[in-house]
């Protein structure tokens, strides 16, 4: 197993893209949408909530602070 792991390498172009992406500052709106996507993706397949429902629920939980996020 150690030989297999030590033989693995990462594509340098992928590493460069990851480093560049790590430097990007997310806006509050982007961070909110990422939260919406995470919650929506975590819901079970039998759930009837839409992404709009998740957005509304998150806004309700957080309060007026996020009301400006569309």
N, CA, C and O atoms as a printed pandas DataFrame, in Angstrom:
     atom_number atom_name residue_name chain_id  residue_number  x_coord  y_coord  z_coord
0              1         N          UNK        A               1    0.830   -1.200    0.000
1              2        CA          UNK        A               1    0.000    0.000    0.000
2              3         C          UNK        A               1    0.867    1.254    0.000
3              4         O          UNK        A               1    0.569    2.200   -0.729
4              5         N          UNK        A               2    1.909    1.286    0.781
5              6        CA          UNK        A               2    2.783    2.456    0.812
6              7         C          UNK        A               2    3.376    2.758   -0.549
7              8         O          UNK        A               2    3.509    3.924   -0.921
8              9         N          UNK        A               3    3.734    1.730   -1.295
9             10        CA          UNK        A               3    4.304    1.942   -2.628
10            11         C          UNK        A               3    3.305    2.601   -3.561
11            12         O          UNK        A               3    3.675    3.446   -4.376
12            13         N          UNK        A               4    2.058    2.223   -3.445
13            14        CA          UNK        A               4    1.017    2.805   -4.288
14            15         C          UNK        A               4    0.843    4.280   -3.950
15            16         O          UNK        A               4    0.784    5.119   -4.849
16            17         N          UNK        A               5    0.761    4.600   -2.677
17            18        CA          UNK        A               5    0.573    5.991   -2.264
18            19         C          UNK        A               5    1.770    6.851   -2.612
19            20         O          UNK        A               5    1.606    7.992   -3.043
20            21         N          UNK        A               6    2.958    6.331   -2.434
21            22        CA          UNK        A               6    4.151    7.129   -2.725
22            23         C          UNK        A               6    4.336    7.345   -4.221
23            24         O          UNK        A               6    5.030    8.277   -4.630
24            25         N          UNK        A               7    3.725    6.497   -5.042
25            26        CA          UNK        A               7    3.832    6.644   -6.491
26            27         C          UNK        A               7    2.819    7.636   -7.043
27            28         O          UNK        A               7    2.915    8.027   -8.206
28            29         N          UNK        A               8    1.848    8.050   -6.231
29            30        CA          UNK        A               8    0.825    8.980   -6.697
30            31         C          UNK        A               8    1.400   10.389   -6.805
31            32         O          UNK        A               8    2.179   10.829   -5.960
32            33         N          UNK        A               9    1.000   11.077   -7.853
33            34        CA          UNK        A               9    1.389   12.475   -8.007
34            35         C          UNK        A               9    0.151   13.274   -8.394
35            36         O          UNK        A               9   -0.835   12.723   -8.884
36            37         N          UNK        A              10    0.220   14.564   -8.167
37            38        CA          UNK        A              10   -0.892   15.440   -8.523
38            39         C          UNK        A              10   -0.558   16.201   -9.793
39            40         O          UNK        A              10    0.587   16.593  -10.017
40            41         N          UNK        A              11   -1.556   16.400  -10.605
41            42        CA          UNK        A              11   -1.406   17.175  -11.832
42            43         C          UNK        A              11   -1.086   18.622  -11.439
43            44         O          UNK        A              11   -1.852   19.249  -10.708
44            45         N          UNK        A              12    0.012   19.135  -11.908
45            46        CA          UNK        A              12    0.452   20.479  -11.535
46            47         C          UNK        A              12   -0.526   21.561  -11.971
47            48         O          UNK        A              12   -0.669   22.573  -11.284
48            49         N          UNK        A              13   -1.194   21.368  -13.087
49            50        CA          UNK        A              13   -2.161   22.375  -13.530
50            51         C          UNK        A              13   -3.368   22.414  -12.589
51            52         O          UNK        A              13   -3.936   23.478  -12.341
52            53         N          UNK        A              14   -3.751   21.260  -12.076
53            54        CA          UNK        A              14   -4.855   21.215  -11.118
54            55         C          UNK        A              14   -4.437   21.896   -9.821
55            56         O          UNK        A              14   -5.212   22.660   -9.245
56            57         N          UNK        A              15   -3.223   21.629   -9.357
57            58        CA          UNK        A              15   -2.729   22.273   -8.146
58            59         C          UNK        A              15   -2.662   23.787   -8.302
59            60         O          UNK        A              15   -2.995   24.524   -7.373
60            61         N          UNK        A              16   -2.237   24.248   -9.460
61            62        CA          UNK        A              16   -2.162   25.693   -9.707
62            63         C          UNK        A              16   -3.553   26.318   -9.667
63            64         O          UNK        A              16   -3.729   27.405   -9.115
64            65         N          UNK        A              17   -4.534   25.644  -10.245
65            66        CA          UNK        A              17   -5.909   26.155  -10.233
66            67         C          UNK        A              17   -6.465   26.178   -8.812
67            68         O          UNK        A              17   -7.170   27.115   -8.436
68            69         N          UNK        A              18   -6.153   25.151   -8.020
69            70        CA          UNK        A              18   -6.603   25.120   -6.626
70            71         C          UNK        A              18   -5.995   26.263   -5.826
71            72         O          UNK        A              18   -6.678   26.905   -5.028
72            73         N          UNK        A              19   -4.705   26.517   -6.043
73            74        CA          UNK        A              19   -4.044   27.618   -5.333
74            75         C          UNK        A              19   -4.666   28.958   -5.711
75            76         O          UNK        A              19   -4.872   29.815   -4.852
76            77         N          UNK        A              20   -4.967   29.137   -7.004
77            78        CA          UNK        A              20   -5.578   30.380   -7.461
78            79         C          UNK        A              20   -6.982   30.541   -6.864
79            80         O          UNK        A              20   -7.354   31.629   -6.425
80            81         N          UNK        A              21   -7.746   29.462   -6.853
81            82        CA          UNK        A              21   -9.107   29.513   -6.309
82            83         C          UNK        A              21   -9.092   29.818   -4.813
83            84         O          UNK        A              21   -9.997   30.480   -4.305
84            85         N          UNK        A              22   -8.073   29.342   -4.109
85            86        CA          UNK        A              22   -7.979   29.573   -2.666
86            87         C          UNK        A              22   -7.745   31.050   -2.346
87            88         O          UNK        A              22   -7.997   31.481   -1.221
88            89         N          UNK        A              23   -7.277   31.816   -3.299
89            90        CA          UNK        A              23   -7.002   33.238   -3.091
90            91         C          UNK        A              23   -8.223   34.126   -3.335
91            92         O          UNK        A              23   -8.213   35.303   -2.975
92            93         N          UNK        A              24   -9.269   33.573   -3.939
93            94        CA          UNK        A              24  -10.460   34.351   -4.270
94            95         C          UNK        A              24  -11.261   34.637   -3.001
95            96         O          UNK        A              24  -11.532   33.734   -2.211
96            97         N          UNK        A              25  -11.630   35.888   -2.818
97            98        CA          UNK        A              25  -12.471   36.275   -1.692
98            99         C          UNK        A              25  -13.936   36.170   -2.112
99           100         O          UNK        A              25  -14.368   36.830   -3.057
100          101         N          UNK        A              26  -14.685   35.343   -1.410
101          102        CA          UNK        A              26  -16.104   35.184   -1.735
102          103         C          UNK        A              26  -16.905   36.351   -1.168
103          104         O          UNK        A              26  -16.638   36.832   -0.067
104          105         N          UNK        A              27  -17.878   36.787   -1.930
105          106        CA          UNK        A              27  -18.782   37.827   -1.435
106          107         C          UNK        A              27  -19.781   37.182   -0.472
107          108         O          UNK        A              27  -19.914   35.959   -0.428
108          109         N          UNK        A              28  -20.468   38.006    0.284
109          110        CA          UNK        A              28  -21.503   37.494    1.185
110          111         C          UNK        A              28  -22.585   36.761    0.404
111          112         O          UNK        A              28  -23.098   35.737    0.856
112          113         N          UNK        A              29  -22.930   37.281   -0.764
113          114        CA          UNK        A              29  -23.960   36.644   -1.601
114          115         C          UNK        A              29  -23.487   35.271   -2.081
115          116         O          UNK        A              29  -24.257   34.311   -2.078
116          117         N          UNK        A              30  -22.215   35.177   -2.496
117          118        CA          UNK        A              30  -21.674   33.891   -2.940
118          119         C          UNK        A              30  -21.648   32.885   -1.789
119          120         O          UNK        A              30  -21.986   31.715   -1.969
120          121         N          UNK        A              31  -21.249   33.349   -0.618
121          122        CA          UNK        A              31  -21.187   32.483    0.556
122          123         C          UNK        A              31  -22.594   31.998    0.942
123          124         O          UNK        A              31  -22.778   30.840    1.317
124          125         N          UNK        A              32  -23.574   32.890    0.846
125          126        CA          UNK        A              32  -24.957   32.516    1.144
126          127         C          UNK        A              32  -25.444   31.460    0.150
127          128         O          UNK        A              32  -26.058   30.470    0.548
128          129         N          UNK        A              33  -25.171   31.668   -1.143
129          130        CA          UNK        A              33  -25.606   30.699   -2.159
130          131         C          UNK        A              33  -24.904   29.359   -1.977
131          132         O          UNK        A              33  -25.486   28.309   -2.244
132          133         N          UNK        A              34  -23.655   29.394   -1.522
133          134        CA          UNK        A              34  -22.951   28.143   -1.250
134          135         C          UNK        A              34  -23.631   27.408   -0.086
135          136         O          UNK        A              34  -23.753   26.183   -0.102
136          137         N          UNK        A              35  -24.064   28.161    0.905
137          138        CA          UNK        A              35  -24.787   27.564    2.035
138          139         C          UNK        A              35  -26.105   26.968    1.558
139          140         O          UNK        A              35  -26.474   25.865    1.961
140          141         N          UNK        A              36  -26.812   27.695    0.702
141          142        CA          UNK        A              36  -28.080   27.193    0.155
142          143         C          UNK        A              36  -27.836   25.874   -0.579
143          144         O          UNK        A              36  -28.569   24.905   -0.379
144          145         N          UNK        A              37  -26.829   25.840   -1.410
145          146        CA          UNK        A              37  -26.521   24.620   -2.171
146          147         C          UNK        A              37  -26.159   23.455   -1.260
147          148         O          UNK        A              37  -26.564   22.317   -1.498
148          149         N          UNK        A              38  -25.388   23.753   -0.208
149          150        CA          UNK        A              38  -25.001   22.697    0.732
150          151         C          UNK        A              38  -26.229   22.116    1.421
151          152         O          UNK        A              38  -26.394   20.898    1.488
152          153         N          UNK        A              39  -27.085   22.989    1.930
153          154        CA          UNK        A              39  -28.281   22.527    2.637
154          155         C          UNK        A              39  -29.186   21.766    1.673
155          156         O          UNK        A              39  -29.668   20.680    1.996
156          157         N          UNK        A              40  -29.415   22.328    0.501
157          158        CA          UNK        A              40  -30.291   21.685   -0.479
158          159         C          UNK        A              40  -29.752   20.306   -0.866
159          160         O          UNK        A              40  -30.512   19.344   -0.971
160          161         N          UNK        A              41  -28.442   20.217   -1.077
161          162        CA          UNK        A              41  -27.829   18.943   -1.438
162          163         C          UNK        A              41  -27.850   17.926   -0.310
163          164         O          UNK        A              41  -27.761   16.723   -0.555
164          165         N          UNK        A              42  -27.965   18.398    0.920
165          166        CA          UNK        A              42  -27.980   17.510    2.080
166          167         C          UNK        A              42  -29.368   16.954    2.380
167          168         O          UNK        A              42  -29.513   16.022    3.170
168          169         N          UNK        A              43  -30.375   17.525    1.754
169          170        CA          UNK        A              43  -31.743   17.069    2.000
170          171         C          UNK        A              43  -31.963   15.710    1.360
171          172         O          UNK        A              43  -31.371   15.395    0.327
172          173         N          UNK        A              44  -32.796   14.927    1.964
173          174        CA          UNK        A              44  -33.097   13.606    1.417
174          175         C          UNK        A              44  -33.851   13.702    0.104
175          176         O          UNK        A              44  -34.451   14.732   -0.205
176          177         N          UNK        A              45  -33.820   12.632   -0.661
177          178        CA          UNK        A              45  -34.464   12.668   -1.980
178          179         C          UNK        A              45  -35.982   12.720   -1.885
179          180         O          UNK        A              45  -36.645   13.055   -2.867
180          181         N          UNK        A              46  -36.543   12.399   -0.734
181          182        CA          UNK        A              46  -37.994   12.472   -0.557
182          183         C          UNK        A              46  -38.442   13.842   -0.054
183          184         O          UNK        A              46  -39.633   14.064    0.161
184          185         N          UNK        A              47  -37.510   14.744    0.131
185          186        CA          UNK        A              47  -37.826   16.084    0.612
186          187         C          UNK        A              47  -38.517   16.884   -0.495
187          188         O          UNK        A              47  -38.188   16.746   -1.673
188          189         N          UNK        A              48  -39.470   17.715   -0.102
189          190        CA          UNK        A              48  -40.217   18.489   -1.093
190          191         C          UNK        A              48  -39.786   19.950   -1.160
191          192         O          UNK        A              48  -40.373   20.725   -1.914
192          193         N          UNK        A              49  -38.770   20.342   -0.386
193          194        CA          UNK        A              49  -38.306   21.738   -0.408
194          195         C          UNK        A              49  -37.581   22.044   -1.712
195          196         O          UNK        A              49  -36.851   21.208   -2.244
196          197         N          UNK        A              50  -37.794   23.245   -2.212
197          198        CA          UNK        A              50  -37.054   23.724   -3.373
198          199         C          UNK        A              50  -35.880   24.565   -2.883
199          200         O          UNK        A              50  -35.781   24.854   -1.690
200          201         N          UNK        A              51  -34.997   24.955   -3.786
201          202        CA          UNK        A              51  -33.902   25.848   -3.396
202          203         C          UNK        A              51  -34.451   27.174   -2.887
203          204         O          UNK        A              51  -33.889   27.766   -1.965
204          205         N          UNK        A              52  -35.534   27.640   -3.476
205          206        CA          UNK        A              52  -36.161   28.887   -3.019
206          207         C          UNK        A              52  -36.666   28.733   -1.584
207          208         O          UNK        A              52  -36.564   29.662   -0.783
208          209         N          UNK        A              53  -37.207   27.563   -1.265
209          210        CA          UNK        A              53  -37.655   27.299    0.110
210          211         C          UNK        A              53  -36.475   27.322    1.079
211          212         O          UNK        A              53  -36.571   27.877    2.173
212          213         N          UNK        A              54  -35.369   26.718    0.670
213          214        CA          UNK        A              54  -34.165   26.690    1.513
214          215         C          UNK        A              54  -33.664   28.115    1.734
215          216         O          UNK        A              54  -33.339   28.494    2.859
216          217         N          UNK        A              55  -33.602   28.906    0.656
217          218        CA          UNK        A              55  -33.188   30.311    0.780
218          219         C          UNK        A              55  -34.051   31.060    1.794
219          220         O          UNK        A              55  -33.540   31.759    2.668
220          221         N          UNK        A              56  -35.352   30.902    1.662
221          222        CA          UNK        A              56  -36.285   31.596    2.551
222          223         C          UNK        A              56  -36.085   31.151    3.994
223          224         O          UNK        A              56  -36.097   31.982    4.902
224          225         N          UNK        A              57  -35.904   29.868    4.216
225          226        CA          UNK        A              57  -35.712   29.357    5.563
226          227         C          UNK        A              57  -34.401   29.858    6.163
227          228         O          UNK        A              57  -34.356   30.224    7.338
228          229         N          UNK        A              58  -33.349   29.877    5.374
229          230        CA          UNK        A              58  -32.067   30.383    5.872
230          231         C          UNK        A              58  -32.163   31.870    6.203
231          232         O          UNK        A              58  -31.642   32.319    7.224
232          233         N          UNK        A              59  -32.824   32.623    5.344
233          234        CA          UNK        A              59  -33.001   34.052    5.628
234          235         C          UNK        A              59  -33.790   34.253    6.917
235          236         O          UNK        A              59  -33.473   35.131    7.720
236          237         N          UNK        A              60  -34.812   33.440    7.106
237          238        CA          UNK        A              60  -35.627   33.538    8.310
238          239         C          UNK        A              60  -34.784   33.228    9.545
239          240         O          UNK        A              60  -34.895   33.916   10.560
240          241         N          UNK        A              61  -33.947   32.203    9.465
241          242        CA          UNK        A              61  -33.125   31.802   10.607
242          243         C          UNK        A              61  -32.057   32.833   10.922
243          244         O          UNK        A              61  -31.764   33.090   12.090
244          245         N          UNK        A              62  -31.476   33.423    9.894
245          246        CA          UNK        A              62  -30.393   34.381   10.101
246          247         C          UNK        A              62  -30.946   35.769   10.411
247          248         O          UNK        A              62  -30.300   36.564   11.094
248          249         N          UNK        A              63  -32.122   36.050    9.914
249          250        CA          UNK        A              63  -32.743   37.338   10.192
250          251         C          UNK        A              63  -32.534   38.322    9.076
251          252         O          UNK        A              63  -32.184   37.949    7.956
252          253         N          UNK        A              64  -32.747   39.557    9.379
253          254        CA          UNK        A              64  -32.712   40.625    8.382
254          255         C          UNK        A              64  -31.325   40.859    7.792
255          256         O          UNK        A              64  -31.200   41.511    6.755
256          257         N          UNK        A              65  -30.299   40.344    8.425
257          258        CA          UNK        A              65  -28.937   40.529    7.947
258          259         C          UNK        A              65  -28.774   40.103    6.488
259          260         O          UNK        A              65  -28.050   40.751    5.732
260          261         N          UNK        A              66  -29.433   39.033    6.092
261          262        CA          UNK        A              66  -29.264   38.505    4.736
262          263         C          UNK        A              66  -30.408   38.872    3.798
263          264         O          UNK        A              66  -30.453   38.370    2.674
264          265         N          UNK        A              67  -31.316   39.715    4.214
265          266        CA          UNK        A              67  -32.453   40.077    3.370
266          267         C          UNK        A              67  -32.020   40.729    2.069
267          268         O          UNK        A              67  -32.755   40.673    1.083
268          269         N          UNK        A              68  -30.843   41.348    2.041
269          270        CA          UNK        A              68  -30.391   42.007    0.816
270          271         C          UNK        A              68  -29.822   41.015   -0.188
271          272         O          UNK        A              68  -29.613   41.377   -1.345
272          273         N          UNK        A              69  -29.565   39.774    0.217
273          274        CA          UNK        A              69  -29.026   38.759   -0.694
274          275         C          UNK        A              69  -30.182   38.226   -1.525
275          276         O          UNK        A              69  -31.203   37.795   -0.990
276          277         N          UNK        A              70  -30.009   38.260   -2.815
277          278        CA          UNK        A              70  -31.077   37.799   -3.720
278          279         C          UNK        A              70  -30.957   36.322   -3.991
279          280         O          UNK        A              70  -31.767   35.761   -4.729
